[in-house]
């Protein structure tokens, strides 16, 4: 689902496909579980291909996190329910309400997980480590 959000962002860019994403310095994605619906799996794989290609064209490496890693990072428990992750995301980002649609909340939780990761620029900055 997070890939769909990225796909929409890419589609909404002007004639320069990277125009609105020019300040992006890092990329991350959720590892997808296997899908028994072949049509959905193909659509998601195509969207992921566009995202990976776009990130590579921008010189970005892509960090991948499992849903368990995201939940562990945001809630502190890898088997947390979706509502728990959404509420902790809201609290951590000091938002008035849980972000909607769910894809948005998922993307923000993924970003929080990446920020907590030793691989992120944010984490390196907090530890005083230069790229």
N, C-alpha and C positions, 0 to 999 in steps of 0.2 A: 504493500500500500504506500509506503514511503516513496517508492519509485514513481508512482503515479503523480505524487505531488511534485517531484522534481521534473517529471515529464511535462506537466502543465506549466511549470516555471520556464522551461526551455521553449515551449511552444509560444508563450506570451512575449518572448523577447522580440525586439524589432528586427530589422533586416540583418543586423549583426547578431547571429545566434548566441554569442557570448556577451553581448552588450550589457545586460543587467547582471551578469555574473562575474564581471571583470574584477571585483574586489574579493572574490572567494579565494582563500588561501589554502583551504583543506577540504577534503570530501570524505564522507563516511556513508556506509549503508548497512542495512540490516541483512544478515544472512537469511535467505528465504528457505522455509521448509518446503519439502516436495509437495507438489499439488497434484491431486488425482484428476482434476479437471484439466484436460489437455489444452483446451482453448485458452483458459486463463493462464496456464503455465507458459504457453507460447507468447501471449501478449506481455506478460511480465518479463520474460526473457528478452523480448524485443526492446522494451522500455529500458531494461537494465543495460543492454548493449549500447543504446544511445547515450545513456548517462556515463557509462565507463569510457566510451569514445570521447565524449565532450570533456570529461575530466582529464583524460590523457592529452587531448589537444591543448588544454590549459596548463599542462605540466604538473597536474596534481596527482598525488598518490591517493589511493582509496583505501581507507581502513574499514574493515568489516567486523561487525559485532553480532553475536547471536542474541536472540530475544532474552535468553537467560542472563547474558552479560549486561544488557540494557536494564533489565529489572533489578539485578543485583546492584548496579551502579546508582540507580535512581531511588529504589525503595530499601535496598539492603537485604533483599530476599529474592533469589532467582526464580521462585515459583509464584511471585506476586500476581494478583489479579489485575486485569487491565485498568479497572477503576482506581486501584491503589496507585498504579504508575501515573495515571492522569492527575490524581490529586497531589501527589508528591511533586510532579512537574509544575503544577500550578503554584504550590507553596515555594518551591525552589526559585521560581522565576518571579515571585511576588505578583501573580496575576489575579485579577478579580474573579475570574471564572476559568473553568477547564477549557482549554483551546478547542475549538470546533472547526472543521470536522475532525473525526478521530485521527485521520492521517496527519493532521497538523500537530496534534498532541504526540503522536508516535515520532514524528520528525524531531520535535523539541526534546523528547526523552532521549532519542538517539544522539542529538547534539550534546546533551548533558553528559551522557555516557562517554562520548568522545573527549569532551573537555576534561573529564576525570582520568582519561587514559594517559599513560606516559608518552604516547605517540603524538599527542596534540601540541600545537604551538602554544596554546593557553597553559597547558601543564608545564611545558618547558619554561615559559615566561615566569610562572609562579615560582619555579625552582631556580631561576636565574641562569638557565642554560640557553645559549645562543644556538641557532640552527647550524 
